[in-house]
Amino acid sequence: MTVASLHQLLHAAQAGRYAVAGLVVLGWEDAVAFVEAADDTGLPVILQAGPGCRRHTPVPVLGRMLRHLAEQARVPVACHIDHATTLEECVAGIAHGFTSVMIDGSSLPLDENIALTNRVIDAARAAGVSVEGEVGFVGYAGGRQSRVTSPEEAARFAAETGIDALAVSIGNVHLQQEKTDGIDFDALRAIEAATDVPLVLHGASGIAPATRSILARDHRVRKFNIGTELRQAFGAALRKSLADQPSSFDRIELLRPTIAAVREAARDAITGIGPARVIP
């Protein structure tokens, strides 16, 4: 069995000075592609079920599906609930086999964020499940604007929760389709000086691969959430499949070519932030 907790993956990444890819799952084909990419590279991966995924597919189904894939993998795989905003969402994930949950209290005042996070941690620790939290606010391209993480708030949050991983806002943006150079390294260094917890960057598709590599190997960013660039690979492959097979109406036949395309995109994402030397 290769199912792992987020704590296990990030502890190893901390020791090895690399980061692990949190890959956003929307369905069976991309989940398969992500695990195949992890096996191909010999590197661990985190399968993430975000709010959109959970609206489309029930959590009990997702838990069984992702655990099945993790158990077949040759490398450690964590199964992660992403951007839960309530204790109930996290408890449901824990009950259905997820090894990690993110409780996103970033829209709350700090005291309330800490209190909510601690309630989740109490439930998760009893089940051996890891917890990720967020301080500051990571905004959305074309949507709500970011709020940069305060080092003082990050330090207090980490100290009062004992969180396994901390998502921070330092210029990263969700759903960014184009690569940018918007990372505030001064803000990152201030957070690193104030905390010792593994850091997470959401919206990593908008960060140039070379910058992601620097953040992983020269800083304490241990997890990158990557979704948009993988969905772009999926969409391009699906459009080509539809064009190549205009008379087909079999969804399995039409979707099959997306697996290889997403696998290649995932391989690039995984290796770009992994150890400097990769053993396939």
C-alpha angles and dihedrals in degrees: 000000000000100000108134138181123242089245091057093049096046094043089057091045090051091053092046097041097236137106136240124229118240100204118200112234121207100163149345098286097055093041089055091047092052094052092045089052091050091050091047092053097038089232131123123252140192119227107210127201108195130186094277092051091048092050090053099043127027116252093239089058093045092049093054093043097050094041089051091053092045091052091053095049124103092217132054112279127187122204109216137189105214127206100000109169100190138054088236093059090051094047090051090053092048091049092052101051107274113146096203138030133192115214107198109203093152093120091057130083109269095254091054092044090054093047093049092045092052091052089054092046091053090055094042099047091056088059098041091250124145125231131214121194136184134226121186115016129275106212132209131250105256091004142066114356124243127254112212115237115256112227090217092053091045091052093049093045093050093046095048097044108031087220119189095223135006124213112211138189114230103144098308115130132195119243094013107161098188125059114249139183094226100125113126102218093182090058090048093051090050091053091047091052092051099046142033099202122114109265128224130205117204118197093040093155087077092056118088113248092240090054091048088054092052092048091051099045104031099034139037099264102129102168132041120191108218123183117123098062090049092050088051090055090048093049094049092049093048093050090051091048091052091049092047094048105036094160096048120106097171108113092202091054092045095047098043095084090056091068095066093045094050091043091058093047090048092049090056092048094047097047095043092067099028130095116310088246117049123198109202 
